[in-house]
Amino acid sequence: MDLAWQPSLLDGPASTVDGTFAGLARHELGAGAWVDLVPGWLSGADALFDRLLRDTPWAQREVRMYERTLPEPRLTHRWSVPEAPEPVLREAADALSARYDIAFTQVGANLYRDGADSVAWHGDRVARERDTALVALISLGGVRPFRLRPHGGGASVGFLPGPGDLLVMGGTCQRTWQHGVPKVRAAAARISVQFRHLY
């Protein structure tokens, strides 16, 4: 797949996660929702981006929007954690499970090929039916805005996770807030790797 992106000259080939979660900062959103951000949590992010881009059987799902069925403007794939193709993805699931005291069972990947790929405002479908839930994301490749807003509308907050950064949405976040990746004029390809525990 030929996509625009520029790997870092400083990023080595070995991919590993920081089990100490050094640099973690919690952002309280209100109504019991919070976001943890850990810059550079995964080393070797560019090498992992290359391998996932090349080896993942990407597919474009169809979604129901505005009373029509449309192709989702991104590519996706999911695995159970034991089936994840990269050892570092299983390592990440183990580290997250230990840190947050919950068993992450699914890992998924979303490929945003360029600035036209996006995901609309939403809460995780299963998690938003629970009082609390965790969804963890590792960003790879290009930097894209990641935005959250209160469910039902209101002022949004934004993050710009870079390659290897970890973002964890917790507490009531999936039920009381929505998140999305908006379209932008131009962007390098990005992969978002998600870990969930309710599947």
Long-range contacts (C-beta under 8 A, 24 or more apart in sequence): 1-53, 1-54, 1-58, 1-113, 3-53, 3-113, 3-114, 3-188, 3-189, 4-114, 4-188, 4-189, 5-49, 5-141, 5-142, 5-188, 5-189, 5-190, 6-188, 7-46, 7-49, 7-50, 8-46, 8-163, 11-43, 11-44, 11-45, 11-46, 11-47, 11-163, 12-43, 12-44, 12-47, 13-44, 13-47, 14-43, 14-44, 14-47, 15-42, 15-43, 15-44, 15-45, 15-47, 15-48, 15-86, 15-88, 16-42, 16-43, 16-44, 16-88, 16-91, 17-41, 17-42, 17-43, 17-88, 17-91, 17-92, 17-95, 18-42, 18-43, 19-95, 19-98, 21-95, 21-99, 27-157, 29-148, 29-157, 29-173, 29-176, 29-177, 30-150, 31-150, 31-172, 31-176, 31-177, 32-132, 32-171, 32-172, 32-176, 33-169, 33-170, 33-171, 33-172, 33-173, 33-176, 33-177, 34-169, 34-170, 34-171, 34-173, 35-148, 35-159, 35-167, 35-168, 35-169, 35-170, 35-173, 36-166, 36-167, 36-168, 36-170, 37-159, 37-161, 37-165, 37-166, 37-167, 37-168, 38-165, 38-166, 38-167, 38-168, 39-162, 39-164, 39-165, 40-162, 40-164, 40-165, 41-138, 41-164, 41-165, 41-166, 42-88, 42-92, 42-138, 42-164, 42-166, 43-164, 44-88, 44-164, 45-138, 45-139, 45-140, 45-163, 45-164, 46-140, 46-141, 46-163, 48-86, 48-88, 48-140, 49-140, 49-141, 49-163, 49-191, 51-86, 52-85, 52-86, 52-109, 52-140, 52-191, 52-193, 53-111, 53-141, 53-189, 53-191, 55-85, 56-85, 56-109, 56-111, 58-111, 65-120, 72-119, 73-116, 73-117, 73-118, 73-119, 73-183, 74-110, 74-111, 74-112, 74-113, 74-117, 74-118, 74-119, 75-110, 75-111, 75-113, 75-117, 76-108, 76-109, 76-110, 76-111, 77-108, 77-109, 78-106, 78-107, 78-108, 78-109, 79-106, 79-107, 79-108, 80-105, 80-106, 80-107, 81-105, 81-106, 81-107, 81-195, 89-193, 92-138, 92-193, 92-195, 93-195, 96-134, 96-136, 96-168, 96-195, 97-197, 100-134, 100-136, 100-168, 100-170, 102-134, 102-197, 103-197, 104-134, 104-136, 104-195, 104-196, 104-197, 105-196, 105-197, 105-199, 106-195, 106-196, 106-197, 106-199, 107-193, 107-194, 107-195, 108-193, 108-194, 108-196, 109-191, 109-192, 109-193, 109-194, 110-191, 110-192, 110-194, 111-189, 111-190, 111-191, 112-142, 112-144, 112-181, 112-187, 112-189, 112-190, 112-191, 112-192, 113-189, 114-186, 114-187, 114-188, 114-189, 115-183, 115-184, 115-185, 115-186, 115-187, 116-183, 117-183, 118-180, 118-181, 118-182, 118-183, 119-180, 119-181, 120-180, 121-149, 121-178, 121-179, 121-180, 122-178, 122-179, 122-180, 123-151, 123-173, 123-174, 123-175, 123-177, 123-178, 123-179, 124-174, 124-196, 124-198, 126-196, 126-198, 126-199, 127-174, 127-175, 127-196, 127-198, 128-174, 128-175, 129-175, 130-174, 130-175, 130-198, 131-172, 131-175, 132-170, 132-171, 132-172, 133-170, 133-173, 133-174, 133-175, 133-197, 133-198, 134-168, 134-169, 134-170, 134-196, 134-197, 135-168, 135-169, 135-173, 135-174, 135-194, 135-195, 135-196, 136-166, 136-167, 136-168, 136-169, 136-194, 136-195, 137-161, 137-166, 137-167, 137-168, 137-169, 137-192, 137-193, 137-194, 137-195, 138-164, 138-165, 138-166, 138-192, 138-193, 139-163, 139-164, 139-165, 139-167, 139-190, 139-191, 139-192, 139-193, 140-164, 140-190, 140-191, 140-192, 140-193, 141-188, 141-189, 141-190, 141-191, 142-187, 142-188, 142-189, 142-190, 143-187, 143-188, 143-190, 144-181, 144-184, 144-187, 144-190, 145-181, 145-182, 145-184, 146-179, 146-181, 147-179, 147-180, 147-181, 147-182, 148-173, 148-177, 148-178, 148-179, 149-177, 149-178, 150-176, 150-177, 150-178, 151-175, 151-176, 151-177, 151-178
